[in-house]
């Protein structure tokens, strides 16, 4: 049986996560306040950040950067895309 949460990313009630996807207090907050769809939006954004900045997620500095961006994306004003980023799905035919 699924549970609903008031998703801070989507701004409305949606199906909640099955488990906390991150350790500690932040993981509990994500579990309680972010929906499955909201989390998937973060995962897509995180993938873009890793690719655009050529991050190695195992490196401590990269992990700190991604954790800070995750908090901004989920609970803050939103995380910005890298300067000059062009979404390949939205690029024109002449790109």
GULUMKE-263504 format. One record per residue: residue in one letter; x, y, z of N, C-alpha, C, O, CB in turn. Coordinates in steps of 0.02 Angstrom, whole numbers, plus 50000, padded with zeros to 5 digits. Glycine has a CB too. Layout:
<nodes>
a, X, Y, Z, X, Y, Z, X, Y, Z, X, Y, Z, X, Y, Z
...
</nodes>
This chain:
<nodes>
x, 50042, 49941, 50000, 50000, 50000, 50000, 50045, 50062, 50000, 50091, 50068, 50041, 49952, 50000, 50061
x, 50031, 50107, 49955, 50072, 50167, 49950, 50049, 50220, 50000, 49993, 50219, 50024, 50070, 50195, 49878
x, 50094, 50265, 50014, 50078, 50320, 50059, 50088, 50385, 50021, 50129, 50388, 49976, 50121, 50318, 50124
x, 50052, 50435, 50039, 50058, 50501, 50007, 50095, 50549, 50054, 50090, 50544, 50115, 49989, 50529, 49988
x, 50131, 50595, 50023, 50164, 50648, 50060, 50147, 50714, 50026, 50130, 50715, 49967, 50242, 50638, 50064
x, 50151, 50768, 50063, 50145, 50835, 50033, 50214, 50851, 50007, 50258, 50873, 50044, 50119, 50890, 50086
x, 50224, 50842, 49942, 50290, 50847, 49912, 50313, 50920, 49906, 50278, 50961, 49877, 50291, 50814, 49844
x, 50371, 50935, 49934, 50398, 51003, 49931, 50424, 51020, 49861, 50430, 51078, 49843, 50454, 51011, 49981
x, 50440, 50969, 49821, 50464, 50981, 49753, 50406, 50996, 49706, 50408, 51044, 49668, 50504, 50921, 49727
x, 50353, 50955, 49710, 50297, 50962, 49665, 50246, 51014, 49688, 50211, 51044, 49648, 50262, 50895, 49657
x, 50244, 51025, 49754, 50196, 51074, 49781, 50127, 51046, 49792, 50079, 51084, 49802, 50192, 51132, 49736
x, 50120, 50979, 49790, 50055, 50948, 49803, 50066, 50877, 49828, 50122, 50852, 49827, 50011, 50948, 49738
x, 50012, 50845, 49851, 50017, 50777, 49876, 50032, 50729, 49819, 50005, 50735, 49764, 49952, 50757, 49912
x, 50076, 50681, 49834, 50094, 50630, 49784, 50120, 50569, 49822, 50130, 50571, 49882, 50149, 50658, 49735
x, 50129, 50514, 49784, 50152, 50452, 49814, 50221, 50460, 49844, 50268, 50484, 49812, 50152, 50396, 49762
x, 50228, 50439, 49907, 50291, 50445, 49943, 50340, 50390, 49927, 50323, 50339, 49897, 50278, 50445, 50016
x, 50402, 50402, 49947, 50456, 50353, 49937, 50444, 50291, 49980, 50410, 50294, 50031, 50524, 50385, 49954
x, 50473, 50235, 49959, 50466, 50173, 49996, 50516, 50168, 50054, 50504, 50131, 50102, 50476, 50113, 49949
x, 50570, 50206, 50050, 50621, 50205, 50102, 50660, 50271, 50099, 50656, 50307, 50049, 50669, 50144, 50094
x, 50697, 50286, 50151, 50738, 50347, 50152, 50797, 50336, 50105, 50836, 50289, 50115, 50763, 50364, 50226
x, 50805, 50378, 50053, 50857, 50368, 50004, 50925, 50396, 50023, 50973, 50393, 49984, 50836, 50397, 49940
x, 50930, 50424, 50082, 50991, 50457, 50105, 50996, 50445, 50180, 50944, 50441, 50213, 50990, 50534, 50088
x, 51055, 50440, 50208, 51061, 50425, 50279, 51045, 50484, 50325, 51044, 50542, 50303, 51131, 50401, 50294
x, 51032, 50469, 50387, 51026, 50520, 50439, 50962, 50560, 50437, 50912, 50541, 50407, 51082, 50566, 50435
x, 50965, 50617, 50471, 50908, 50662, 50478, 50884, 50687, 50409, 50824, 50692, 50397, 50926, 50721, 50523
x, 50932, 50703, 50365, 50913, 50726, 50299, 50874, 50672, 50261, 50825, 50687, 50227, 50976, 50746, 50258
x, 50895, 50610, 50268, 50859, 50555, 50236, 50788, 50548, 50263, 50741, 50535, 50224, 50896, 50490, 50248
x, 50779, 50557, 50328, 50712, 50555, 50357, 50669, 50612, 50331, 50610, 50603, 50318, 50715, 50557, 50434
x, 50699, 50670, 50325, 50662, 50728, 50299, 50641, 50716, 50226, 50584, 50730, 50206, 50705, 50793, 50303
x, 50686, 50689, 50186, 50670, 50673, 50117, 50613, 50623, 50115, 50565, 50631, 50077, 50732, 50645, 50079
x, 50617, 50571, 50155, 50566, 50519, 50157, 50497, 50548, 50174, 50446, 50528, 50146, 50584, 50465, 50209
x, 50496, 50596, 50220, 50433, 50625, 50243, 50407, 50681, 50199, 50347, 50695, 50200, 50442, 50652, 50312
x, 50450, 50714, 50159, 50428, 50774, 50124, 50437, 50773, 50048, 50418, 50820, 50014, 50464, 50832, 50150
x, 50466, 50719, 50021, 50479, 50717, 49948, 50445, 50655, 49919, 50450, 50600, 49947, 50556, 50716, 49933
x, 50410, 50664, 49864, 50376, 50608, 49831, 50424, 50570, 49786, 50480, 50591, 49774, 50316, 50634, 49790
x, 50400, 50513, 49761, 50440, 50474, 49714, 50456, 50515, 49652, 50513, 50514, 49629, 50403, 50409, 49694
x, 50407, 50551, 49626, 50419, 50593, 49567, 50468, 50649, 49583, 50512, 50664, 49542, 50353, 50621, 49541
x, 50461, 50680, 49640, 50507, 50733, 49660, 50578, 50707, 49667, 50625, 50740, 49646, 50485, 50764, 49726
x, 50586, 50647, 49695, 50652, 50618, 49702, 50681, 50602, 49633, 50741, 50612, 49622, 50649, 50554, 49745
x, 50641, 50576, 49588, 50665, 50561, 49521, 50688, 50625, 49484, 50735, 50623, 49445, 50611, 50526, 49480
x, 50654, 50680, 49497, 50676, 50744, 49469, 50746, 50762, 49494, 50788, 50786, 49457, 50626, 50800, 49485
x, 50757, 50750, 49560, 50823, 50763, 49587, 50875, 50717, 49556, 50929, 50740, 49537, 50823, 50755, 49664
x, 50860, 50653, 49550, 50908, 50605, 49522, 50927, 50626, 49451, 50986, 50622, 49433, 50877, 50533, 49521
x, 50879, 50649, 49411, 50894, 50672, 49343, 50939, 50734, 49346, 50986, 50740, 49307, 50829, 50687, 49305
x, 50924, 50780, 49392, 50964, 50841, 49398, 51035, 50824, 49422, 51084, 50852, 49398, 50931, 50891, 49447
x, 51040, 50778, 49470, 51105, 50756, 49495, 51146, 50725, 49440, 51206, 50737, 49435, 51095, 50707, 49554
x, 51115, 50684, 49399, 51151, 50653, 49342, 51178, 50705, 49295, 51235, 50700, 49271, 51104, 50605, 49304
x, 51138, 50757, 49282, 51161, 50812, 49239, 51220, 50847, 49271, 51268, 50863, 49236, 51103, 50861, 49227
x, 51218, 50860, 49336, 51273, 50893, 49371, 51337, 50851, 49367, 51391, 50877, 49353, 51255, 50907, 49444
x, 51330, 50786, 49379, 51388, 50741, 49377, 51419, 50743, 49307, 51480, 50747, 49300, 51368, 50669, 49396
x, 51377, 50740, 49256, 51403, 50740, 49188, 51433, 50807, 49168, 51488, 50810, 49140, 51348, 50721, 49139
x, 51398, 50861, 49181, 51420, 50927, 49159, 51484, 50950, 49196, 51528, 50980, 49165, 51365, 50979, 49170
x, 51488, 50935, 49261, 51546, 50955, 49299, 51600, 50900, 49301, 51652, 50909, 49331, 51526, 50974, 49370
x, 51585, 50844, 49269, 51630, 50787, 49267, 51652, 50766, 49338, 51711, 50759, 49353, 51692, 50803, 49225
x, 51602, 50758, 49380, 51614, 50740, 49450, 51626, 50666, 49458, 51600, 50625, 49419, 51555, 50762, 49493
x, 51666, 50648, 49507, 51674, 50579, 49527, 51641, 50573, 49595, 51669, 50595, 49646, 51751, 50558, 49530
x, 51580, 50544, 49598, 51541, 50544, 49659, 51575, 50513, 49720, 51553, 50525, 49776, 51478, 50508, 49647
x, 51626, 50473, 49711, 51661, 50443, 49768, 51707, 50493, 49802, 51726, 50482, 49860, 51700, 50382, 49745
x, 51726, 50547, 49768, 51771, 50596, 49797, 51733, 50639, 49849, 51677, 50661, 49835, 51801, 50641, 49742
x, 51763, 50651, 49907, 51729, 50689, 49959, 51704, 50758, 49938, 51649, 50778, 49956, 51775, 50696, 50017
x, 51744, 50795, 49899, 51723, 50862, 49878, 51662, 50857, 49832, 51617, 50899, 49836, 51780, 50898, 49842
x, 51660, 50808, 49788, 51603, 50798, 49744, 51541, 50779, 49784, 51486, 50803, 49770, 51618, 50744, 49691
x, 51549, 50737, 49834, 51493, 50716, 49876, 51465, 50776, 49915, 51404, 50783, 49922, 51514, 50660, 49924
x, 51510, 50818, 49941, 51488, 50877, 49978, 51449, 50924, 49931, 51397, 50951, 49950, 51548, 50914, 50010
x, 51475, 50934, 49871, 51442, 50977, 49822, 51373, 50949, 49806, 51324, 50987, 49806, 51485, 50983, 49759
x, 51369, 50885, 49792, 51304, 50855, 49774, 51255, 50857, 49832, 51195, 50868, 49821, 51314, 50783, 49752
x, 51279, 50847, 49893, 51235, 50851, 49952, 51207, 50921, 49960, 51148, 50930, 49974, 51272, 50830, 50016
x, 51249, 50972, 49950, 51226, 51041, 49955, 51176, 51057, 49900, 51126, 51090, 49912, 51286, 51090, 49952
x, 51191, 51034, 49839, 51145, 51046, 49783, 51078, 51009, 49794, 51025, 51035, 49776, 51177, 51023, 49717
x, 51081, 50950, 49823, 51021, 50912, 49837, 50976, 50950, 49886, 50915, 50954, 49876, 51038, 50842, 49865
x, 51006, 50978, 49938, 50966, 51016, 49987, 50936, 51078, 49954, 50878, 51094, 49968, 51009, 51036, 50047
x, 50974, 51112, 49911, 50946, 51170, 49876, 50890, 51149, 49830, 50838, 51182, 49827, 51001, 51207, 49836
x, 50900, 51095, 49793, 50850, 51072, 49745, 50786, 51051, 49780, 50731, 51070, 49759, 50877, 51013, 49704
x, 50792, 51013, 49834, 50733, 50986, 49867, 50700, 51035, 49915, 50638, 51038, 49917, 50752, 50924, 49905
x, 50739, 51072, 49953, 50710, 51112, 50007, 50724, 51186, 50003, 50698, 51225, 50042, 50735, 51087, 50071
x, 50765, 51207, 49956, 50784, 51277, 49950, 50750, 51310, 49891, 50693, 51296, 49873, 50859, 51284, 49945
x, 50787, 51355, 49861, 50761, 51393, 49805, 50770, 51357, 49739, 50753, 51383, 49686, 50796, 51460, 49801
x, 50796, 51296, 49741, 50809, 51259, 49680, 50882, 51264, 49662, 50915, 51313, 49677, 50765, 51284, 49622
x, 50907, 51213, 49630, 50977, 51211, 49609, 50982, 51235, 49537, 50942, 51215, 49495, 51007, 51140, 49617
x, 51031, 51276, 49524, 51040, 51303, 49457, 51076, 51253, 49413, 51115, 51212, 49437, 51078, 51369, 49459
x, 51063, 51257, 49348, 51100, 51218, 49300, 51167, 51251, 49287, 51173, 51312, 49296, 51059, 51210, 49234
x, 51217, 51213, 49266, 51282, 51243, 49251, 51276, 51296, 49197, 51234, 51291, 49152, 51332, 51188, 49230
x, 51318, 51346, 49200, 51318, 51400, 49151, 51329, 51370, 49081, 51375, 51331, 49071, 51371, 51453, 49168
x, 51288, 51390, 49034, 51294, 51367, 48965, 51263, 51299, 48952, 51268, 51274, 48896, 51366, 51364, 48947
x, 51230, 51269, 49002, 51199, 51204, 48993, 51141, 51208, 48944, 51099, 51252, 48950, 51175, 51176, 49060
x, 51139, 51163, 48896, 51084, 51157, 48849, 51055, 51088, 48857, 51090, 51038, 48847, 51106, 51170, 48775
x, 50991, 51084, 48874, 50957, 51021, 48883, 50953, 50986, 48815, 50922, 51013, 48769, 50886, 51030, 48914
x, 50983, 50926, 48808, 50983, 50893, 48743, 50913, 50877, 48718, 50901, 50873, 48658, 51023, 50830, 48746
x, 50865, 50868, 48764, 50797, 50854, 48745, 50760, 50915, 48719, 50709, 50909, 48686, 50759, 50825, 48803
x, 50787, 50974, 48733, 50754, 51036, 48713, 50795, 51075, 48662, 50776, 51130, 48642, 50741, 51080, 48773
x, 50850, 51047, 48641, 50892, 51081, 48592, 50858, 51081, 48524, 50824, 51033, 48506, 50962, 51048, 48588
x, 50868, 51134, 48488, 50838, 51140, 48422, 50873, 51095, 48372, 50925, 51066, 48387, 50842, 51212, 48398
x, 50845, 51088, 48312, 50874, 51043, 48261, 50941, 51067, 48235, 50980, 51027, 48208, 50827, 51036, 48204
x, 50957, 51132, 48243, 51020, 51159, 48219, 51074, 51160, 48272, 51128, 51187, 48261, 51011, 51229, 48192
x, 51060, 51130, 48332, 51107, 51132, 48388, 51164, 51084, 48377, 51208, 51079, 48419, 51072, 51117, 48454
</nodes>
